Amino acid sequence: MSPQSKENNPELSIITINYQTDDLVVNLVQKLVPRLGVEIIIVDNSPTDSLHHKLPKRSDVQYFFTGKNLGFSGGNNYGLSKARGEWLFLLNSDTLVSTEDVLKLLSETKKCKYLVSAPKLIQPDGKIQNNVGYLDSFFKHPLNYLFVRPRFLRCSSVKEPIQVDLLTGSAMLIHNSVFKQIGLLDEKNFFMYYEDIDFSYRLHQKGVSVLYDPDVRILHLGGASSDQDTRQKNKNYQHGLNIYLKKNRGSLALVLNRLFHFIS
């Protein structure tokens, strides 16, 4: 984080990445009205910096053009390197949420004494996404444990804030001490897909639980950037899955997983 005095630092940094989704980012920023103690950091991975001229001229909005596509992990890590907040909110560009709702999530997270939290994600059709879940023990589910498979919670049935093990990357609120404890997103191995599950696995290994707060709702349009090239999306997803399994369980587990997948 920036070595400025604590008094000059915002409490919250909202970080979002742009990759040829200019209009979505502009809509998101307009929804995130200025609030004391909140900064917004835009990391632009697009080929050109056309977004820069479309953003509102606000002192709380910082724009960074990378000049290349750093991917999800690299882009977020770049944003984290520029952030000054005690709390960091990694937020997809294809979402819509008010500043008040983000601060509500922050307040509930602090009140419940968690360091990581996730809101409820709702699709445009009203369907609730399953964006949190659990990492099973060997005795709970041997195959899930062997292949480090996330078991996602049916979020539509959750009415009260609860503790979970994992969260997806669309909206992640994280205290800055967590990155010091377990490191940043793994940009060396993950370009896009499964870096959030890998991050959750590292949280789980360190005993850092996640709060899921269904009272805070965020509209998630879903996949606006990655869906521009379906073939590349599928390739990135499979690559991320393979890297995740090999990294956390070894090459043998990767081979066995392919075999189980083939048999099923």
Summary of the structure (lengths in Angstrom):
residues: 264
radius of gyration: 18.1
end to end distance: 46.4
largest distance: 58.6
contacts: 854
relative contact order: 0.15
helix: 39%
strand: 23%
